[in-house]
Amino acid sequence: MGRLFGTDGVRGVANADLTAELALGLSVAAAHVLAEAGTFEGHRPTAVVGRDPRASGEFLEAAVVAGLASAGVNVLRVGVLPTPAVAYLTGALGADLGVMLSASHNAMPDNGVKFFARGGHKLADELEHRIEAVYEQHRSGEPWARPTGAGVGRVSDYDAGFDQYIAHLIGVLPNRLDGVKVVLDEAHGAASRVSPEAFARAGAEIITIGADPDGLNINDGCGSTHLELLQAAVVEHGADLGIAHDGDADRCLAVDAEGREVDGDQILAVLALAMREAGQLRRNTVVGTVMSNLGFKLAMEREGIELVQTGVGDRYVLEAMKAEGYALGGEQSGHVIVLDHATTGDGTLTGLMLAARVAATGRTLADLAGVMSRLPQILINVPDVDKSRVTTSAELAAAVADAERELGATGRVLLRSSGTEPLVRVMVEAADIEQAKAVAGRLADVVKSALG
C-alpha cells in the first residue's frame, strides 16, 4: 500500500479510508514505536488522547484507545480539545505519546489521526516510517506482542486538561486584554469551549459565533476557511478584531475592525515586531514557507528581520525552528508557532497574542497589520489529477517556465501537490491581480490536461 502519513498525520474519509481497524492498528504500531523506551525504562507508558467534535471521532477514539490499551499503554482521555492542547498536555503530563483525532480544516466526512512524541512534538519522517513499517508487518501476518492480565493498559478520563491548558495560555500572555472587544468564530470545532473561556479570563469582551458543535457542522460555512460570517459580525458588533479558528484550532486568521482579512503572514509580521521589541525574537529571525507572500518578505527586509523559508507544512517550519533555535514561525494559512510556549501551531494562543498587541499598543489591528502590503496572490486548487506527477511532467514544467518568463522579477509561480487532499495547488503572485488571475488560470488548465 502507499504511504499512509501525509503532511499532518493520517487522514481520509472516516469509515471508508480511515476505518476503525486502521486507527486501532496504527495506534498499536505507534505504541510499539513511541512508547518502547518507556517500557524499557521500567514504567508503564502513558498516552494522552483527544479529539475534535466530529461524529466519527467517537468511534475512532474508541478504536485508538483500545489499540493503545491492548499494547500495554495507559490512556488519559482528555475529550474534545484543540490539537495544540493535546500536544501541550502530552508534554506537561510527561506522557510517552499523544494522539489527536481530527481532520483539521477538512469537511466533516473526513477525519484523521495525528501522533505526538514525548514532549508533545510532531513526528519526524523517520518515526512515521517506523510506525508504518510495524503496521505493515502486522498486516502481513506477523503477530503483535500482546500483554495479558495486569499488563494491559488502563483507561481513565482526564478532565483537568481543560483548565490546565487555559491556565497555560493565560500564563504566557504579555498583558491582559481589558478594553478589547473580540468576535470569535470557533468553526463549531475543538476550541468551541476553550477559546471563549481563555479570552474571557484574559479580560476581553467577547462575542462568540460558530461555537455550537453537533458532530456534523464542523467547518461548515464558518471558521478560518469561511471568514464571511466573522467579517459581518465584527462590523455589526463594532468589535476591535475578529479571530477565526479551524476545526482543531491549530490555526488562526483574523479580521480587522473594518471586516478586512488579516492572514497568517500579516499576523506573523505583527508578532515578529512585538517579540523583537520584547527581546524574544531569537537571532532576529522569523520562519515562513515558500507560500509566504512576497510582501511579507519585503516587509521583513525593510524592518531588518531575517526570513527563513521552508517547504509547506507547519511541521517543516517547526523543524527549522528547532534546528536553529528560532522563536517564531508560521504559514500564511494561519499556523503560527511561538516555540517558547507551544510545540505546534496554536490558534488560540496566536489569537490571544494578537489581541494582546492591540491592547498593549492602543493601535488598531489594521494599523498594526499595515507593516506589510500583500501582493496579489491567486491560489487555484485542481482536484482529480495525478498529483504524484506534478514534479515530473514535461508539459507542466514548460508551462511553468513560460509563466515565470512572463512575470519576470515582479512575480512568481508555485505548484505543489497537497499533502492532505487529492489535488494540486497552483499559486501565482504578481504586481497586478488581473495578470495573476490570467496566469494562474492558464496553469490550472495545463495541470488538468497534463495530469488528468
C-alpha positions as CSV (number, residue, x, y, z in Angstrom):
1,M,0.0,0.0,0.0
2,G,1.1,3.6,-0.4
3,R,2.4,5.8,2.3
4,L,-0.2,6.4,5.0
5,F,1.1,9.6,6.6
6,G,0.6,12.9,4.8
7,T,1.9,16.3,5.9
8,D,-0.3,16.2,9.0
9,G,-0.9,12.7,10.2
10,V,-3.1,10.0,8.5
11,R,-6.3,11.5,7.0
12,G,-9.2,10.4,4.9
13,V,-12.9,9.8,4.7
14,A,-13.9,8.3,8.1
15,N,-15.2,4.8,7.9
16,A,-14.1,4.5,4.3
17,D,-10.4,5.4,4.0
18,L,-9.9,5.8,7.7
19,T,-11.5,2.8,9.4
20,A,-11.7,1.7,13.0
21,E,-9.4,-1.2,12.1
22,L,-6.8,1.2,10.6
23,A,-7.0,3.5,13.6
24,L,-6.6,0.6,16.0
25,G,-3.7,-0.9,14.1
26,L,-1.9,2.4,13.8
27,S,-2.3,3.0,17.5
28,V,-0.8,-0.4,18.4
29,A,2.1,0.3,15.9
30,A,2.6,3.8,17.4
31,A,2.7,2.3,20.9
32,H,5.4,-0.1,19.9
33,V,7.5,2.7,18.3
34,L,6.8,5.7,20.6
35,A,6.3,4.0,23.9
36,E,9.1,1.5,23.6
37,A,11.6,3.5,25.6
38,G,9.1,4.0,28.4
39,T,8.6,0.2,28.6
40,F,12.3,-0.5,28.8
41,E,12.8,2.2,31.5
42,G,10.5,0.1,33.7
43,H,7.4,2.3,33.9
44,R,4.0,1.8,32.3
45,P,3.8,4.0,29.2
46,T,1.1,6.7,29.1
47,A,-0.7,8.3,26.2
48,V,-2.9,11.4,26.0
49,V,-5.8,11.1,23.6
50,G,-8.1,13.9,22.4
51,R,-10.4,14.7,19.5
52,D,-12.4,17.3,17.8
53,P,-16.3,17.1,17.8
54,R,-16.7,15.2,14.6
55,A,-19.3,12.4,14.9
56,S,-16.7,9.9,13.5
57,G,-14.3,10.9,16.3
58,E,-16.4,9.0,18.7
59,F,-15.8,5.6,17.2
60,L,-12.2,6.4,16.1
61,E,-11.3,7.5,19.6
62,A,-12.7,4.2,20.9
63,A,-10.5,2.3,18.4
64,V,-7.4,4.3,19.2
65,V,-7.9,3.9,23.0
66,A,-8.5,0.1,22.5
67,G,-5.3,-0.2,20.4
68,L,-3.2,1.6,22.9
69,A,-4.5,-0.2,26.0
70,S,-4.1,-3.6,24.2
71,A,-0.5,-2.7,23.7
72,G,0.0,-2.1,27.4
73,V,-0.3,1.7,27.4
74,N,-2.3,3.6,30.0
75,V,-4.6,6.1,28.3
76,L,-5.7,9.6,29.6
77,R,-8.7,10.7,27.6
78,V,-9.0,14.5,27.6
79,G,-12.1,14.6,25.4
80,V,-12.8,17.4,22.9
81,L,-9.8,19.8,23.0
82,P,-7.7,21.6,20.3
83,T,-4.8,19.8,18.8
84,P,-2.3,22.2,20.5
85,A,-3.9,21.4,23.8
86,V,-3.3,17.6,23.3
87,A,0.3,18.5,22.3
88,Y,0.7,20.7,25.4
89,L,-0.7,18.1,27.8
90,T,1.4,15.3,26.3
91,G,4.4,17.3,27.3
92,A,3.1,18.7,30.6
93,L,2.0,15.3,31.9
94,G,5.2,13.6,30.9
95,A,3.3,11.2,28.6
96,D,5.1,8.9,26.2
97,L,2.9,9.9,23.2
98,G,-0.2,11.8,22.3
99,V,-3.0,11.1,19.8
100,M,-5.4,13.6,18.3
101,L,-8.4,12.6,16.2
102,S,-9.1,15.4,13.7
103,A,-9.1,16.3,10.1
104,S,-8.3,20.0,10.9
105,H,-10.0,22.3,8.3
106,N,-11.4,19.4,6.2
107,A,-15.1,18.9,5.8
108,M,-17.0,16.8,8.3
109,P,-16.9,13.4,6.5
110,D,-13.1,13.4,6.8
111,N,-11.1,12.6,9.9
112,G,-7.5,12.0,10.8
113,V,-5.1,10.5,13.4
114,K,-2.2,12.7,14.5
115,F,0.5,11.4,16.8
116,F,2.8,13.3,19.1
117,A,6.1,12.0,20.6
118,R,7.3,12.8,24.1
119,G,7.2,16.4,24.9
120,G,4.3,17.0,22.5
121,H,6.3,17.2,19.4
122,K,5.1,16.2,15.9
123,L,6.8,13.1,14.5
124,A,9.8,13.2,12.3
125,D,9.6,11.4,9.0
126,E,11.8,8.6,10.4
127,L,9.3,7.9,13.2
128,E,6.3,7.9,10.8
129,H,8.2,5.4,8.5
130,R,8.8,3.1,11.5
131,I,5.2,3.2,12.6
132,E,4.1,2.3,9.1
133,A,6.7,-0.5,8.9
134,V,5.4,-2.0,12.2
135,Y,1.8,-1.7,11.0
136,E,2.6,-3.3,7.7
137,Q,4.4,-6.2,9.4
138,H,1.3,-7.0,11.3
139,R,-0.9,-6.7,8.2
140,S,1.4,-9.3,6.6
141,G,0.7,-11.8,9.3
142,E,3.4,-11.0,12.0
143,P,1.5,-11.1,15.3
144,W,1.6,-8.2,17.8
145,A,3.2,-8.7,21.2
146,R,0.1,-8.7,23.4
147,P,0.3,-8.2,27.2
148,T,-2.2,-10.0,29.4
149,G,-3.5,-9.8,32.9
150,A,-2.1,-6.8,34.7
151,G,0.0,-5.9,31.7
152,V,-2.8,-4.4,29.7
153,G,-3.2,-0.6,29.8
154,R,-5.8,1.2,31.9
155,V,-8.1,3.9,30.6
156,S,-9.2,7.0,32.5
157,D,-10.7,10.4,31.8
158,Y,-8.5,13.4,32.5
159,D,-11.0,16.3,32.9
160,A,-8.4,18.6,34.4
161,G,-6.9,19.1,31.0
162,F,-9.3,21.9,30.0
163,D,-8.4,24.2,32.9
164,Q,-4.7,23.2,32.8
165,Y,-4.4,24.2,29.1
166,I,-6.3,27.5,29.7
167,A,-4.1,28.4,32.6
168,H,-1.1,27.8,30.4
169,L,-2.4,30.2,27.7
170,I,-3.2,32.9,30.2
171,G,0.1,32.5,31.9
172,V,2.2,33.2,28.8
173,L,0.3,36.4,27.7
174,P,2.4,39.5,28.0
175,N,-0.5,41.6,29.1
176,R,-4.3,41.4,29.7
177,L,-6.9,42.2,27.1
178,D,-9.1,44.6,29.1
179,G,-10.8,47.1,26.8
180,V,-10.6,44.9,23.7
181,K,-13.8,43.7,22.0
182,V,-13.3,40.5,20.1
183,V,-15.6,38.3,17.9
184,L,-14.5,34.6,18.0
185,D,-15.5,32.1,15.3
186,E,-14.8,28.6,16.6
187,A,-15.8,26.7,13.4
188,H,-18.1,24.5,15.5
189,G,-14.8,22.8,16.3
190,A,-12.4,21.7,19.1
191,A,-11.9,25.2,20.6
192,S,-15.7,26.0,21.0
193,R,-15.3,25.9,24.8
194,V,-11.6,26.6,25.2
195,S,-11.2,29.8,23.2
196,P,-14.1,31.8,24.6
197,E,-13.1,30.8,28.1
198,A,-9.5,31.8,27.6
199,F,-10.3,35.2,26.0
200,A,-12.8,36.0,28.8
201,R,-10.4,35.1,31.6
202,A,-7.8,37.3,29.9
203,G,-10.2,40.3,30.2
204,A,-11.6,40.6,26.7
205,E,-15.2,41.4,25.9
206,I,-16.2,38.6,23.6
207,I,-18.9,37.7,21.1
208,T,-18.9,34.1,20.0
209,I,-20.1,32.5,16.8
210,G,-19.7,29.0,15.4
211,A,-19.4,27.5,18.9
212,D,-22.3,25.0,18.9
213,P,-20.8,21.8,17.6
214,D,-23.2,18.9,16.9
215,G,-20.7,16.5,15.4
216,L,-21.9,17.3,11.9
217,N,-21.4,21.1,11.4
218,I,-17.6,21.4,11.9
219,N,-16.1,23.9,9.4
220,D,-19.5,24.1,7.7
221,G,-19.5,27.6,6.2
222,C,-17.6,29.1,9.2
223,G,-14.2,29.3,10.8
224,S,-10.9,30.1,9.1
225,T,-11.9,28.7,5.8
226,H,-15.1,30.8,5.6
227,L,-14.5,34.2,7.0
228,E,-17.7,35.9,5.7
229,L,-19.7,35.4,8.9
230,L,-16.9,36.6,11.1
231,Q,-16.3,39.7,8.9
232,A,-20.0,40.6,9.1
233,A,-20.2,40.0,12.9
234,V,-17.1,42.2,13.6
235,V,-18.7,45.1,11.7
236,E,-22.1,44.5,13.2
237,H,-20.9,44.5,16.8
238,G,-18.3,47.2,16.4
239,A,-15.5,44.9,17.6
240,D,-11.8,45.7,17.5
241,L,-11.0,42.5,15.8
242,G,-12.2,39.0,15.0
243,I,-10.4,35.7,15.4
244,A,-11.2,32.6,13.4
245,H,-10.0,29.0,14.1
246,D,-10.3,25.9,12.0
247,G,-11.8,22.6,13.3
248,D,-8.9,21.6,15.5
249,A,-7.8,25.2,16.3
250,D,-4.2,24.8,15.4
251,R,-4.5,27.8,13.1
252,C,-5.8,31.4,13.4
253,L,-6.8,34.0,10.9
254,A,-8.0,37.5,11.9
255,V,-10.4,40.3,10.8
256,D,-9.8,44.0,11.5
257,A,-12.5,46.4,12.7
258,E,-13.5,47.2,9.1
259,G,-14.0,43.5,8.3
260,R,-10.9,43.0,6.3
261,E,-9.0,39.7,6.5
262,V,-5.6,39.6,8.3
263,D,-3.9,36.5,7.2
264,G,-1.1,34.4,8.7
265,D,1.7,36.4,7.0
266,Q,0.3,39.6,8.5
267,I,-0.1,38.0,11.9
268,L,3.5,36.8,11.8
269,A,4.7,40.3,10.9
270,V,2.8,41.9,13.8
271,L,4.1,39.3,16.3
272,A,7.6,39.4,14.9
273,L,7.8,43.2,15.7
274,A,6.2,42.7,19.1
275,M,8.6,39.9,20.0
276,R,11.6,41.8,18.8
277,E,10.6,44.8,20.9
278,A,10.4,42.4,23.9
279,G,13.8,40.9,23.2
280,Q,12.2,37.5,22.4
281,L,12.8,37.2,18.7
282,R,15.9,35.0,18.8
283,R,18.5,35.5,16.1
284,N,16.3,38.3,14.8
285,T,14.7,35.7,12.5
286,V,11.2,34.6,11.6
287,V,10.5,31.3,9.7
288,G,7.9,31.1,6.9
289,T,7.3,28.9,3.9
290,V,7.7,29.1,0.2
291,M,4.0,30.1,0.2
292,S,4.7,33.3,2.2
293,N,3.5,36.4,0.4
294,L,6.3,38.3,-1.3
295,G,5.0,41.4,0.6
296,F,5.8,39.7,3.9
297,K,9.4,39.0,2.7
298,L,9.8,42.7,1.6
299,A,8.4,43.9,5.0
300,M,10.8,41.8,7.0
301,E,13.7,43.0,4.9
302,R,12.6,46.6,5.5
303,E,12.4,46.0,9.2
304,G,15.8,44.4,9.4
305,I,14.4,40.9,10.3
306,E,15.7,37.8,8.6
307,L,13.2,35.4,6.9
308,V,14.0,31.7,6.6
309,Q,11.6,29.8,4.2
310,T,10.8,26.1,4.3
311,G,8.6,23.7,2.5
312,V,4.8,24.0,3.0
313,G,3.6,22.5,6.3
314,D,4.0,23.7,9.9
315,R,6.0,20.5,10.7
316,Y,8.7,21.8,8.3
317,V,8.6,25.3,9.9
318,L,8.9,23.7,13.3
319,E,11.8,21.5,12.2
320,A,13.7,24.6,11.1
321,M,12.9,26.5,14.3
322,K,14.1,23.6,16.5
323,A,17.2,23.0,14.4
324,E,18.4,26.7,14.6
325,G,16.8,27.9,17.8
326,Y,14.3,30.3,16.2
327,A,11.4,31.6,18.3
328,L,8.7,32.4,15.8
329,G,7.4,30.8,12.6
330,G,4.3,30.0,10.7
331,E,2.3,29.9,7.5
332,Q,0.0,32.2,5.5
333,S,-2.8,29.8,6.3
334,G,-2.6,30.8,10.0
335,H,-0.4,28.1,11.5
336,V,1.7,30.2,13.9
337,I,4.3,28.6,16.2
338,V,5.6,30.5,19.2
339,L,8.2,27.9,20.2
340,D,8.8,29.2,23.8
341,H,5.1,28.4,24.6
342,A,3.9,25.8,22.1
343,T,5.3,22.8,20.2
344,T,2.9,23.2,17.3
345,G,0.7,25.8,15.7
346,D,-1.8,27.1,18.4
347,G,-4.7,29.2,17.1
348,T,-6.0,30.2,20.5
349,L,-2.6,31.3,21.7
350,T,-2.0,33.2,18.4
351,G,-5.3,35.0,18.7
352,L,-4.6,35.9,22.3
353,M,-1.2,37.3,21.5
354,L,-2.5,39.3,18.6
355,A,-5.3,40.8,20.8
356,A,-2.7,41.5,23.5
357,R,-0.7,43.5,21.0
358,V,-3.7,45.6,20.2
359,A,-4.4,46.1,23.9
360,A,-0.8,47.0,24.7
361,T,-0.2,49.5,21.9
362,G,-3.7,51.0,21.7
363,R,-3.4,50.8,17.9
364,T,-5.9,49.2,15.6
365,L,-5.3,45.8,14.1
366,A,-5.4,47.4,10.6
367,D,-2.6,49.8,11.6
368,L,-0.5,47.0,13.1
369,A,-1.0,44.7,10.1
370,G,-0.1,47.6,7.8
371,V,3.5,46.9,8.4
372,M,3.2,44.7,5.2
373,S,1.4,45.1,1.9
374,R,0.1,41.9,0.4
375,L,1.0,41.4,-3.3
376,P,-1.9,39.9,-5.3
377,Q,-1.8,36.1,-4.9
378,I,-4.1,33.7,-6.7
379,L,-4.4,30.1,-5.4
380,I,-6.3,27.6,-7.5
381,N,-6.9,24.0,-6.3
382,V,-7.1,21.5,-9.1
383,P,-8.8,18.3,-8.0
384,D,-9.0,14.8,-9.6
385,V,-5.5,14.8,-11.1
386,D,-2.4,12.6,-10.6
387,K,-0.7,14.8,-8.0
388,S,2.3,12.4,-7.9
389,R,3.4,13.7,-11.4
390,V,3.4,17.4,-10.6
391,T,7.2,17.5,-10.5
392,T,7.9,15.1,-13.4
393,S,5.5,16.3,-16.2
394,A,7.5,17.9,-19.0
395,E,4.4,19.6,-20.3
396,L,3.7,21.2,-16.9
397,A,7.4,22.2,-16.5
398,A,7.3,24.0,-19.9
399,A,4.1,25.9,-18.9
400,V,5.6,27.0,-15.6
401,A,8.8,28.2,-17.4
402,D,6.7,30.3,-19.8
403,A,4.7,31.8,-16.9
404,E,7.9,32.7,-15.0
405,R,9.3,34.5,-18.0
406,E,6.0,36.5,-18.4
407,L,6.0,37.5,-14.7
408,G,9.7,38.4,-14.5
409,A,11.0,39.8,-11.3
410,T,7.7,41.1,-10.2
411,G,6.0,37.8,-9.5
412,R,6.4,34.1,-9.0
413,V,4.8,30.7,-9.6
414,L,4.5,27.7,-7.2
415,L,2.9,24.4,-8.0
416,R,2.7,21.7,-5.3
417,S,0.7,18.6,-4.5
418,S,-1.5,18.8,-1.4
419,G,-0.2,16.7,1.5
420,T,-3.7,16.3,2.9
421,E,-6.1,16.3,0.0
422,P,-6.2,14.7,-3.6
423,L,-5.4,17.9,-5.5
424,V,-2.6,20.1,-6.9
425,R,-2.3,23.7,-5.7
426,V,-1.4,26.4,-8.3
427,M,-0.2,29.7,-6.8
428,V,0.7,32.7,-8.8
429,E,1.9,36.1,-7.4
430,A,2.1,39.3,-9.4
431,A,2.1,43.0,-9.0
432,D,-1.2,43.1,-11.0
433,I,-4.1,40.9,-9.9
434,E,-5.5,40.5,-13.4
435,Q,-2.2,39.2,-14.6
436,A,-2.0,36.8,-11.6
437,K,-5.5,35.5,-12.4
438,A,-4.8,35.0,-16.0
439,V,-1.5,33.2,-15.5
440,A,-3.0,31.0,-12.7
441,G,-6.0,30.1,-14.8
442,R,-3.8,29.0,-17.7
443,L,-1.6,26.9,-15.5
444,A,-4.6,25.3,-13.8
445,D,-5.8,24.3,-17.3
446,V,-2.4,22.7,-18.1
447,V,-2.5,20.8,-14.8
448,K,-5.8,19.4,-15.7
449,S,-4.7,18.3,-19.2
450,A,-1.3,17.1,-18.3
451,L,-2.1,15.3,-15.0
452,G,-5.8,14.4,-15.5
